Amino acid sequence: MKLLREYEPTGVRRFNGSYLQRNDAVNRAYSKLGHRYSLINFNCEHFANWVQFGRLESSQVTTGFVILASAVFLKLIATDE
């Protein structure tokens, strides 16, 4: 596989599940092949969670938005004085 010749995996998240669940995970992975990458809407964590759990979510993106919202809120409070 060309991808593995160019990149070396640094870790693999173990999949816990039955044969049917593993088969569903493979089908979910295939369903997103060719999907355009987006830092906010579809990054590598979104893909991994989609394959593993069937949920398109990224805790990294959520954390980033919380930090950004907090910074904006603090800036608004600081400029109000």
SULJO-V478857 format. One record per residue. RES is the residue in three letters. PHI is phi as a letter, one per 40 degrees, with the letter a starting at -180 (999 if undefined). PSI is psi as a letter, one per 40 degrees, with the letter a starting at -180 (999 if undefined). NEAR is the number of other C-alpha atoms within 10 Angstrom. Layout:
BEGIN
RES_PHI_PSI_NEAR, RES_PHI_PSI_NEAR
END
This chain:
BEGIN
MET_999_h_5, LYS_d_d_6, LEU_d_d_8, LEU_c_d_8, ARG_c_d_7, GLU_c_d_7, TYR_b_i_8, GLU_b_h_8, PRO_c_i_7, THR_c_e_5, GLY_a_i_6, VAL_b_h_6, ARG_c_h_7, ARG_c_h_7, PHE_c_h_12, ASN_b_h_9, GLY_i_i_11, SER_c_i_9, TYR_d_d_9, LEU_c_d_9, GLN_c_d_14, ARG_c_d_15, ASN_c_d_12, ASP_c_d_15, ALA_c_d_20, VAL_c_d_13, ASN_c_d_12, ARG_c_d_17, ALA_c_d_16, TYR_c_d_12, SER_c_d_11, LYS_b_e_13, LEU_c_h_9, GLY_g_e_7, HIS_c_h_10, ARG_c_h_9, TYR_c_i_12, SER_a_h_10, LEU_d_d_12, ILE_c_d_14, ASN_b_d_12, PHE_a_g_18, ASN_b_a_17, CYS_c_d_12, GLU_c_d_16, HIS_d_d_23, PHE_c_d_22, ALA_c_d_18, ASN_c_d_15, TRP_c_d_19, VAL_c_d_22, GLN_c_d_21, PHE_b_e_14, GLY_g_f_15, ARG_b_h_12, LEU_c_g_15, GLU_a_i_19, SER_a_h_21, SER_c_d_11, GLN_c_d_14, VAL_c_d_17, THR_c_d_12, THR_c_d_11, GLY_c_d_13, PHE_c_d_13, VAL_c_d_12, ILE_c_d_12, LEU_c_d_12, ALA_c_d_12, SER_c_d_12, ALA_c_d_12, VAL_c_d_12, PHE_c_d_11, LEU_c_d_12, LYS_c_d_11, LEU_c_d_11, ILE_c_d_10, ALA_c_d_9, THR_c_e_7, ASP_c_e_7, GLU_c_999_5
END
